[in-house]
Amino acid sequence: DSGVTQTPKHLITATGQRVTLRCSPRSGDLSVYWYQQSLDQGLQFLIQYYNGEERAKGNILERFSAQQFPDLHSELNLSSLELGDSALYFCASSVGGAGGFYEQYFGPGTRLTVT
Amino acid sequence: AQSVTQLDSHVSVSEGTPVLLRCNYSSSYSPSLFWYVQHPNKGLQLLLKYTSAATLVKGINGFEAEFKKSETSFHLTKPSAHMSDAAEYFCVVSERAAGNKLTFGGGTRVLVKP
């Protein structure tokens, strides 16, 4: 158990809908990262937040957005969902994020299925 | 820009025989390198990491990896495979200049035969 929690574990929704994925980092970790794992794209970094502020952006679509709250939990919002958004979404956390090489701890993931 | 290539998408070994998973990386700066393992229907777990200290890195569950700068490689080995090693393995590179962003290789799926 990494100490990172993600809810829900599974999510099934229809095209065009909007969903919110939630992540709670390990106690003491200030950085939260979001990743997408799909069969065709593999594992891709989406976005990072550090202590409430966006720190780095990866291959995140404009339909997707995230935020980190004062209690350091994070939410990933996916809107206007398409079939291709079906994937496993991971959250990870680390102590630092301001340019250091901090180990990232991964949550169990949320499996999103868009029908 | 950083990138990672895992040279084998699938590796099949017999229980008790050595495991070798190959990884080459490309990085503009001095990278950190990691190996993560993902068991079926589970999240990713860190096996080991290299962050410019000793070039031979020992990880959990008997795995180790050697950083070879001249070959831009970071191959993962284990002397004797166990059935519980059946999983997918990811080689990962991270650069300070990229804000600690992780770039993943395509993964190597390991099958262990009894």
Interface residues (C-beta under 8 A of the other chain):
Chain A: S2 V4 S31 Y33 Y35 G42 L43 Q44 F45 Q48 R55 A56 G58 F90 A92 S94 G96 G97 G99 G100 F101 Y102 E103 Q104 Y105 F106 G107 P108 G109
Chain B: S32 Y36 K42 G43 L44 Q45 L46 K49 T51 F90 S94 R96 A98 G99 N100 K101 L102 T103 F104 G106 G107
